Amino acid sequence: MSDSKFQLKRVQGAPVSNEDILTDIRQAAKLAGTNVISQRLYSEFGKYDPSTASRRFGTWNKAVIAAGLETANEINIPDDRLFENLMLLWEYYG
């Protein structure tokens, strides 16, 4: 039977729900012993590729925030927060 009517195609990965991704991000942070998780750390401890979470939630940081954790880095920080931090550093270091 070399002339098969059906061909089997492999799927890259099984479908995963948003909640499965968020649960895995939390679990990876717990295994790493931290409340702040980066993509690199998640790659080490998580089940899924970080790009899956990024695509599903828009960005990696949005996925981490949705999981109830802290982001490892912030971008687009408002000027008033930056100036406030600068004042704190000035007062501390003189």
VEXZAZA-628764 format. One record per residue: x, y negated, z of N, C-alpha, C in turn; residue number from 1; residue in one letter. Coordinates in steps of 0.2 Angstrom, whole numbers, plus 2048, in hexadecimal, padded with zeros to 3 digits. Each point is the difference from the previous one (the first is absolute). Layout:
<recs>
n.east  n.north  n.up  ca.east  ca.north  ca.up  c.east  c.north  c.up  seq  type
X  Y  Z  X  Y  Z  X  Y  Z  NUM  A $
...
</recs>
This chain:
<recs>
n.east  n.north  n.up  ca.east  ca.north  ca.up  c.east  c.north  c.up  seq  type
804  806  800  7FC  7FA  800  804  7FA  800  1  M $
804  7FF  7FB  804  7FA  7FF  7FC  7FA  7FE  2  S $
7FA  800  7FD  7FC  7FB  7FE  7FB  7FE  806  3  D $
802  7FD  805  7FC  7FF  805  7FC  7F9  7FF  4  S $
7F9  800  802  7FC  7FB  7FF  801  7FA  805  5  K $
802  803  806  801  7FB  805  807  7FF  802  6  F $
802  7FA  802  807  7FF  802  800  7FD  807  7  Q $
804  803  804  801  7FD  807  804  7FA  800  8  L $
7FE  7FB  803  804  7FA  801  801  7FF  807  9  K $
806  7FE  802  802  7FF  807  7FE  7F9  802  10  R $
7FD  7FF  806  7FF  7F9  802  806  7FE  805  11  V $
802  7FA  7FF  806  7FD  805  7FF  802  807  12  Q $
7FA  7FE  803  7FF  801  807  7F8  800  801  13  G $
7FF  803  805  7F9  800  802  7FD  7FA  802  14  A $
7FA  7FE  7FF  7FD  7FA  802  800  7FF  808  15  P $
802  7FA  802  800  7FF  807  7FC  7FA  802  16  V $
7FD  800  806  7FB  7FA  801  804  7FB  804  17  S $
7FD  7FA  800  803  7FA  803  802  802  808  18  N $
7FB  803  803  801  802  807  806  805  801  19  E $
800  804  7FB  806  805  801  807  7FC  7FF  20  D $
800  7FB  7FC  806  7FC  7FF  802  7FC  807  21  I $
7FA  7FD  802  801  7FC  807  802  805  805  22  L $
7FD  805  801  802  805  805  807  802  800  23  T $
802  802  7FA  807  802  7FF  805  7FA  801  24  D $
7FE  7FA  7FF  805  7FA  801  801  800  808  25  I $
7FA  801  803  800  7FF  808  804  806  803  26  R $
7FF  806  7FD  804  806  802  807  7FF  7FF  27  Q $
802  7FE  7FA  807  7FF  7FE  803  7FB  805  28  A $
7FD  7FA  802  802  7FC  805  801  803  807  29  A $
7FC  804  802  800  804  806  806  804  800  30  K $
801  804  7FB  806  804  7FF  806  7FD  800  31  L $
800  7FA  7FD  806  7FB  800  801  7FD  807  32  A $
7FB  800  804  801  7FD  807  7FF  7F8  7FF  33  G $
7FC  7FD  7FC  800  7F9  7FF  7F9  7FE  7FE  34  T $
7FF  7FA  801  7F9  7FD  7FE  801  7FB  7FA  35  N $
807  800  7FD  801  7FC  7FA  803  805  7FB  36  V $
7FD  801  7FA  802  805  7FC  801  7FD  7F9  37  I $
806  801  7FD  802  7FE  7F9  7FE  805  7FB  38  S $
801  7FF  7FA  7FF  805  7FB  805  805  800  39  Q $
806  7FE  802  806  805  800  7FF  805  806  40  R $
7FE  7FD  806  7FE  804  806  7FA  805  7FE  41  L $
7FB  7FD  7FD  7FB  805  7FE  802  805  7FB  42  Y $
804  7FF  7FC  803  805  7FB  803  806  804  43  S $
803  7FE  805  803  805  804  7FB  804  804  44  E $
7FB  7FD  803  7FC  804  804  7F9  801  7FE  45  F $
7FE  7FD  7FA  7F9  801  7FE  7FF  805  7FA  46  G $
7FA  802  7FF  7FE  805  7FB  800  7FE  7F9  47  K $
7FE  7F9  7FF  7FE  7FE  7FA  806  7FB  7FE  48  Y $
800  7FE  7F9  804  7FB  7FE  7FE  7F9  802  49  D $
804  7FC  802  7FE  7F9  803  7FC  7FC  7FA  50  P $
802  801  7FA  7FD  7FD  7FA  7F8  802  800  51  S $
7FE  806  802  7F9  802  800  7FC  7FB  805  52  T $
803  7FE  806  7FD  7FC  804  800  7F9  7FE  53  A $
805  7FE  7FD  801  7F9  7FD  7FB  7FF  7FA  54  S $
7FF  805  7FC  7FB  7FF  7FA  7F9  800  803  55  R $
7FF  805  805  7F9  800  803  7FE  7FA  804  56  R $
804  7FD  803  7FE  7FA  805  803  7FA  7FD  57  F $
803  800  7FA  802  7F9  7FD  808  7FF  802  58  G $
802  801  806  807  7FF  801  801  805  806  59  T $
807  801  801  802  804  806  7FE  7FD  807  60  W $
801  7FA  800  7FE  7FC  806  7F9  800  802  61  N $
7FC  800  7FB  7F8  801  801  7FF  806  802  62  K $
803  806  7FE  7FF  806  802  802  801  807  63  A $
805  7FE  802  803  800  807  7FB  7FC  805  64  V $
7FE  7FA  7FE  7FB  7FD  804  7FA  803  801  65  I $
7FD  803  7FA  7FA  804  801  801  806  804  66  A $
806  803  801  801  805  805  801  7FE  807  67  A $
800  7FA  801  800  7FD  807  807  7FF  802  68  G $
805  800  7FC  807  800  802  803  7F9  7FE  69  L $
806  7FF  802  804  7FA  7FE  804  801  7FA  70  E $
800  7FA  7FC  805  801  7FA  807  7FF  801  71  T $
804  803  7FC  807  7FF  802  803  7F9  7FD  72  A $
7FD  7FD  7FB  802  7FA  7FE  7FA  7FC  7FE  73  N $
801  7FA  800  7FA  7FB  7FE  802  7FC  7FA  74  E $
7FC  7FF  7FB  802  7FB  7FB  7FA  7FB  800  75  I $
802  7FA  7FD  7FB  7FA  7FF  7FE  7FE  807  76  N $
804  7FF  805  7FF  7FE  806  7FE  7F8  800  77  I $
7FB  7FE  803  7FE  7F9  7FF  805  7FB  803  78  P $
801  7FA  7FE  805  7FC  802  7FF  7FE  807  79  D $
7FA  7FF  803  800  7FE  807  802  806  805  80  D $
800  806  7FE  803  805  804  807  800  7FF  81  R $
803  7FF  7FA  807  800  800  803  7FA  804  82  L $
7FD  7FA  800  802  7FA  803  800  802  808  83  F $
7FA  803  802  7FF  802  807  806  804  802  84  E $
802  805  7FC  805  805  802  807  7FC  800  85  N $
801  7FB  7FC  806  7FC  7FF  800  7FC  807  86  L $
7FB  7FD  802  800  7FC  806  802  805  806  87  M $
7FD  806  801  802  804  805  807  802  800  88  L $
803  801  7FA  807  801  800  804  7FA  802  89  L $
7FE  7FA  7FE  804  7FA  801  800  7FF  808  90  W $
7FA  801  803  7FF  7FF  807  804  806  804  91  E $
801  806  7FE  803  805  803  808  7FF  7FF  92  Y $
802  7FF  7FA  807  7FF  7FF  803  7F9  801  93  Y $
7FC  7FB  800  802  7FA  801  802  7FC  7FA  94  G $
</recs>
